[in-house]
Amino acid sequence: MKELGEKKLAFLLISPATLVILLTAVIPICYALHLSTQDIRGIMNFGFIGLQNYRYVIESGRLQSALVATLLFGGATIIIQMTLGMIVALALNVQFWGRSIVRAVILIPWAIPTAIVALMWGRFLSSTDGYVNATLRILGFIEGEFNWFLNRYLAIGVVSLVDSWKFTPIFVLIFMAGLQAIPDSYYEAATVDGATRSKQFFYITLPIMKPVVLVALIMRTIFVFHTFDLIFILTKGGPGDSTRVLSYYTYQESFTFLRQGRGAAVAFILFLLTLAVTLIYIRLLRPEKSER
C-alpha cells in the first residue's frame, strides 16, 4: 500500500506539468498535423486531401530554399551566440572592478523588444543614409551606397549578427551560472599539475559544462528556428527568397496566400526539423555515464 501511495503521489505531482504540456504542445502539434491534410483556402475547408499539401510544397521548390535558409541562419546564429556567449561569460567570471555594472549593461540588448531591434538595425544598415555606411564612407572603406542585403549569404550573415546582438546575453547568463557552479579547487589542482588555461578550459570547464551547453543549445535552437518578427521587419524574406526561413514561409502560405493547409504542412516540417536537431544535440552532448 505504501508503494501504491507513492505512485499516486508522484502522478499527482506531475499532473499539472503534464496537463500544461498536453494543452500547449501535444494538442497544437496534432491539430497542425490534421490541418496539413486538409484543403483549406481562406475560410473554406474543402476536406481531406492526404499528403497533397506536402507534395505541393516539396515540388514547388520553395521548401528546399526555405530549408537551406533556415539551416544557414540557424547554424550561423547558434555558432556566433555560443562562441561570444562563452567568451563573455569567461571574461565576466573573473573578479574586476565594475563587474556588476558590465553584467547589467550586457543585458540591455536582450531587454529591447525584437521589433524595435529590427527597426533600429534596419535604419543603421540602410544603403542610402544608414549610420553604418556613413561611418564606413568616412573611414574610406566604401564609396557610395552599399546594400547589406545584396545576396543570400551576406543577408543571412547580417540577420544572424543582428539576432546575435540581441540574444547573446542569454548564453552569457546561462554560461555564467554554469561557470560559477564549478569549484575553484578543480582549477587550483590543475594549476599545480602545470595545466595551461586552454587545457583547463577543454578538460575541466567544457566537460562539466556539457549539460549547461545542451540546455542552452536546445533552447536557442527552438527559438532561432522559429524566428519570424526579426526577418519580417528587417528583410521580409528578401532579397528574393534569400532569408525566407521556414517560419516566414509558414506565414506566407497561411496568411498571404491564405492556404492554411499548406502553411500547416510547412509548420509541421519545421517541427520535425527542430526535433531532429534537438535529438542530435542530445546524442552528441549527453553526459557520459559514470563507471561503477
N, C-alpha and C positions, 0 to 999 in steps of 0.2 A: 504493500500500500504506500510505503514511503517513496519507492521508486516511481510509482504511478503519479504520486503527488508532485514530485519534482518535474516530471514530464509535462504535467498540466501547467505548472508554474512557468516553465520555460516557454510553452506555447503561448500563454497569456502575455508574457513579457515581449515576445517578438511579434505578436499580432498587430499592434499599431503600426510598426515599421513595415510589416508585410502588406498591410492594407494600403498604406501610402504608396508603396512601390507598385502595387497592383493598379491603383487608380491613376497614378501619374506616369507609369511606364508601360506595363504589360498591356493594359486595355487600349491605350492610344496606338501602340505598335500593331496590335491585332486589327484595330479599326483601319489603320493606314494600309495594312495588307489587304483588307476587304475592299477598300476604295480603289486600290490599284488594279483590281479585277473588274471594275465597273466602267462603262462608257458614259462618263459624265461630261456634259457640255453646258457650261453656265449653271443654271438652276435645274436643268433637266438631266435625269438619270435614265439612260436607255437600256440599262440592265447589264447582266453578266457577260463579259467577253473573254474571260480566261486570262491568258498571258499576252493578249494583243497590245496592251499598253507598254509592256516591257519590250516586246518585239519592235514597236514603233520607235521608242527612244534609243534602242540599240542601232537599228538600221538607219536612223536619221543622221547618225554621226555626232550629234550634239552631246550624247552621253560620254563618248570617248574623250571629246575635247574638255568637257567639264570634269571628268575624272582626272585627266592629266593636270588641269589647272588646280584641282583640289590637292593632289599629291604634291605638286611643286610648291604651292602656297603653304600647305601643312608642314611639309618637310623643312622648308627654309625657315618658317616661323618657329618651329619647335627647336631646331638647331640653334638659332640665334638666341632665343629666350633661355634655353638650357645653359648655353655657354656663358652668356652675360650674367644670368642669374647666379651661377656658381662662382664666377669671378667676383662679383659684387658682394655676395654672401661671405666669401672667404676674406675679402678686404674688411668688411664690417664686423667680422668675428674677432678682429684684433682690437685691443684697447687703445684708444686715442682720444684726444680732447675733441669734443663736439660730435662724438659718435651718435648720440641720441638725436641731435639736430639733423645729421645726414640721413639717418633712418627715416625720420619724419618727412624730409624733403623728397626722398625716393618714392614715397607713396603718393605723391601729388598726381602723377600721370594716371595712376590707377583710379583715383577719385574722380577724374574728369569723365563725364558721360561719353560713350563711344561716338555718338552722333556729333558732339562738339569737337572731339578729336579729329574726326573725318573732315569736318568743315574747316577746322583750323589748318590742318596739313594740306588740304586742297588749296587753301589760299597761299600757304607757304610755297607750294610746288607749282603754282600757276606758270605756264610757259611764257606769258606776256609780261606780267608785272609781279610775279611771285618773289618773295623775300630771298628764297634760296638762289634763284637765278640772278637776282640783283647783286647778291653778295659774291657769287662766282664771277660775275662780269667785272666787278670792282677789283677782284683779286687777279683777273686776267686769265682765268681758267676756261671761260667760254666767251663767245661773241654772239650777239643777237639773242634769239629765243632758243630755248631747249625744252623739248617735250619729254617729261619724265615718264610718260606712259606711251612711248613710241612703239614698243614691241612687247611680246608676251613676257620674256624673261626680265626685261627691265621693269615692266609694270608690276609683275608679281614680286620682284625684289623690293620695289618701293612700298607696295602694300604690306609686305612682310615686315619691313623696317618700321612702318607706322604702327602696325599691330604690336610689334615687339616693344616699341617705345611706351605703349600703354600698359602692356601686360607682363613685362619682365619683372616688375615688383612682386608679382605673385610668386614667381620662382624664388626670388630673393628671400621673401618671408618664409617659405617652406624650407628652403635650404638652410637658412639661419637657425630655424628651430631644430633641424636635424644636426647641424654642426654643434650647437650648444649642448646637445644630449650626449656627445662623445666625451668620455672622461679625459682630462688633461694628462692623467697618468700614462695613457697609451702613447701619447706623443713624447712625453718625458723619457719613457723607456726606449722608444725608437731613437731619440736623440743620443742617448747613452750608447746605444748599439752602433751609432755612426750613420744612421739613415738620413738622407738628404730630405729637403722639403718636398721634392717631387715624389720620392719614394714613399714618404709618409702619406701623401695625398692618394697615390694609386694603391697602396697596400693597407692603409688604415681607413682613411676618410671614405673613399668610394665604396669599398665592400660594406662598411657599416651603414652607409647612406643608401644602399640599394632599395630598401623598402620605401624610403622617402622619395627617391627619384622615380620609382614606379608609380606612386600615388600622384606625383606632380605631372608625370608624362600622361597618364590616363586622363586626369582632369583637364589638362590643357588640350590634349588631342581631341576630346569630345567637343570642347568649345571652339577650337580652331576649325575643325571640320564643319562646324555649323555656323561659321562666321557669315553674317549677312549684312548687317547695318553698315559696317565699315566699307565694304565693297559697293553696296548700293549707293552710298553717298559719294564715295571717292572716285569710283570708275564706272559704275553701272555695268559692270561686266566687261568693259572695253579695255583697250581698243579692239573692236570686233568682238570676239568671244574669248580674248586672252585671259581675263580674270573672272570669267563666268564659272564659278565653282558650283558644286552640286547643290548647295543650299540656295544659291541665286537662280540656278536652273529650275529648281523646285518652285520657287516663287514665280518665275516666268510662265511655266506651264500651268500653274494653278490660278494665278491672278491676272496675268497679262493675256494669255491665250484662252483662259477660262476652261481648261481641260484638267479638272481636279484629279481624274483617274490617272492621267499621265504624271501629274505632279506627285501623287501618292506613290507611284511606281519609282520615281527618282528618289523620293524621300526614303523609301524602304531600301533601295540600293545603297543610299548613304548610311543608313543604319547598319547594313551588313558590312560595309567598308569599315565603319568605326569599330564594330565588334571584332572584325578580323585583325585590325591593327592593335586593339587592346589585348587580344589573346596572344599576339606576337610579343608584345611588351611583357606580359606575364610569363611567357615561356622563356624569354631571354634574361629577365631580371628577377625571377623568383628567387627568394633566399635559399641558399644551399642547406640541405638537411644536415644537421649536426650528427657526427658519428658518435655512436654509443659505445 
